[in-house]
Amino acid sequence: MTPPESAILREKALQPDLRPDQWVRNARDREIIIRRMARKFRGDVE
């Protein structure tokens, strides 16, 4: 799963000293966390 371009750009802006592969990994992790929180917020607990 590749994160959306906007998520990668956000990581790049937040941590400009990291390597591009780390931005992708962080963006992917953040997307997963956001989805998990959204599900919890809606009450769709896994």
Backbone as ProteinMPNN parsed JSONL, in Angstrom:
{"seq_chain_A": "MTPPESAILREKALQPDLRPDQWVRNARDREIIIRRMARKFRGDVE", "coords_chain_A": {"N_chain_A": [[0.849, -1.197, 0.0], [0.759, 2.06, -1.02], [1.14, 5.265, 0.346], [-0.919, 8.24, -0.061], [0.154, 10.928, -2.237], [0.014, 13.451, -1.005], [0.278, 12.843, 1.692], [2.893, 11.92, 1.819], [4.252, 14.244, 1.088], [3.6, 15.822, 3.277], [4.984, 14.524, 5.34], [7.562, 14.987, 4.4], [7.71, 17.747, 4.682], [7.471, 17.96, 7.435], [9.686, 16.531, 8.407], [12.345, 17.189, 7.07], [14.956, 16.214, 6.958], [15.021, 13.476, 6.752], [15.38, 10.363, 4.861], [13.895, 9.742, 1.603], [12.578, 7.178, 1.515], [11.968, 6.816, 4.162], [10.143, 8.835, 4.612], [8.003, 7.846, 3.126], [7.434, 5.493, 4.54], [6.754, 6.536, 7.087], [4.545, 8.103, 6.377], [2.788, 6.126, 5.497], [2.434, 4.647, 7.863], [1.208, 6.632, 9.423], [-1.168, 7.038, 7.996], [-2.418, 4.574, 8.436], [-2.78, 4.668, 11.216], [-4.487, 6.884, 11.398], [-6.748, 5.899, 10.029], [-7.452, 3.822, 11.778], [-8.085, 5.257, 14.081], [-10.238, 6.718, 13.09], [-12.104, 4.709, 12.597], [-12.531, 3.838, 15.207], [-13.602, 6.141, 16.297], [-16.006, 6.331, 14.898], [-17.203, 4.167, 15.927], [-16.885, 1.672, 14.874], [-15.469, -0.694, 15.943], [-12.764, -2.911, 15.601]], "CA_chain_A": [[0.0, 0.0, 0.0], [1.521, 3.308, -1.029], [0.336, 6.373, 0.858], [-1.164, 9.304, -1.042], [1.243, 11.901, -2.437], [-0.095, 14.536, -0.018], [0.798, 12.346, 2.969], [4.352, 11.888, 1.703], [4.714, 15.633, 1.116], [3.461, 16.306, 4.659], [6.129, 13.975, 6.088], [8.755, 15.685, 3.919], [7.692, 19.08, 5.289], [7.667, 17.822, 8.881], [11.014, 15.991, 8.716], [13.091, 17.314, 5.807], [16.271, 15.572, 6.988], [14.915, 12.033, 6.561], [15.46, 9.856, 3.486], [12.566, 9.584, 0.983], [11.9, 5.931, 1.899], [11.443, 6.987, 5.521], [8.912, 9.636, 4.487], [6.945, 6.948, 2.655], [7.085, 4.596, 5.647], [6.048, 7.322, 8.104], [3.243, 8.497, 5.842], [1.946, 4.927, 5.491], [2.08, 4.373, 9.262], [0.273, 7.658, 9.874], [-2.465, 6.754, 7.36], [-3.0, 3.428, 9.139], [-3.219, 5.147, 12.529], [-5.655, 7.754, 11.185], [-7.895, 5.027, 9.718], [-7.817, 3.1, 12.997], [-8.753, 6.226, 14.954], [-11.526, 7.059, 12.479], [-13.01, 3.584, 12.86], [-12.865, 3.865, 16.631], [-14.457, 7.307, 16.498], [-17.334, 6.013, 14.364], [-17.758, 3.068, 16.692], [-16.678, 0.412, 14.167], [-14.288, -1.292, 16.554], [-12.414, -4.185, 14.957]], "C_chain_A": [[0.882, 1.244, 0.0], [0.622, 4.441, -0.552], [0.113, 7.426, -0.217], [-0.014, 10.31, -1.085], [1.213, 12.998, -1.377], [0.47, 14.109, 1.336], [2.326, 12.316, 2.955], [4.913, 13.308, 1.775], [4.629, 16.219, 2.522], [4.634, 15.804, 5.503], [7.415, 14.692, 5.701], [8.852, 17.07, 4.555], [7.994, 19.006, 6.79], [9.098, 17.415, 9.227], [11.893, 16.003, 7.471], [14.429, 16.585, 5.789], [16.217, 14.055, 6.807], [15.075, 11.657, 5.09], [14.057, 9.659, 2.934], [11.847, 8.29, 1.376], [11.341, 6.014, 3.311], [10.186, 7.85, 5.517], [7.749, 8.747, 4.093], [6.481, 6.044, 3.791], [6.289, 5.342, 6.717], [4.649, 7.712, 7.644], [2.281, 7.31, 5.862], [1.49, 4.6, 6.917], [1.037, 5.36, 9.762], [-1.116, 7.431, 9.278], [-3.173, 5.602, 8.073], [-3.552, 3.864, 10.49], [-4.473, 6.005, 12.391], [-6.89, 6.919, 10.884], [-8.397, 4.309, 10.96], [-8.579, 4.031, 13.94], [-10.133, 6.586, 14.403], [-12.545, 5.962, 12.724], [-13.477, 3.594, 14.31], [-13.845, 4.996, 16.922], [-15.881, 7.042, 16.019], [-17.996, 4.874, 15.13], [-17.625, 1.721, 15.996], [-15.425, -0.265, 14.701], [-14.041, -2.661, 15.925], [-12.597, -5.343, 15.927]], "O_chain_A": [[1.665, 1.451, 0.927], [-0.521, 4.562, -0.993], [0.875, 7.498, -1.181], [0.693, 10.512, -0.098], [2.263, 13.43, -0.901], [1.07, 14.918, 2.045], [2.972, 12.643, 3.95], [5.923, 13.551, 2.437], [5.479, 17.017, 2.919], [5.21, 16.56, 6.285], [8.258, 14.975, 6.553], [9.939, 17.516, 4.922], [8.677, 19.869, 7.343], [9.662, 17.887, 10.215], [12.157, 14.955, 6.882], [14.987, 16.358, 4.716], [17.263, 13.412, 6.717], [14.93, 12.491, 4.196], [13.12, 9.433, 3.7], [10.629, 8.299, 1.554], [10.349, 5.356, 3.625], [9.273, 7.632, 6.314], [6.652, 8.861, 4.639], [5.281, 5.849, 3.985], [5.272, 4.843, 7.198], [3.691, 7.66, 8.416], [1.107, 7.46, 6.2], [0.316, 4.315, 7.153], [0.09, 4.973, 10.447], [-2.124, 7.607, 9.962], [-4.384, 5.651, 8.289], [-4.658, 3.478, 10.869], [-5.412, 5.87, 13.176], [-7.965, 7.189, 11.419], [-9.603, 4.195, 11.18], [-9.591, 3.643, 14.524], [-11.086, 6.741, 15.166], [-13.707, 6.238, 13.022], [-14.654, 3.387, 14.603], [-14.794, 4.833, 17.69], [-16.846, 7.473, 16.651], [-19.199, 4.643, 15.001], [-18.185, 0.729, 16.462], [-14.431, -0.392, 13.986], [-14.961, -3.458, 15.74], [-12.352, -6.494, 15.567]]}, "name": "protein", "num_of_chains": 1, "seq": "MTPPESAILREKALQPDLRPDQWVRNARDREIIIRRMARKFRGDVE"}
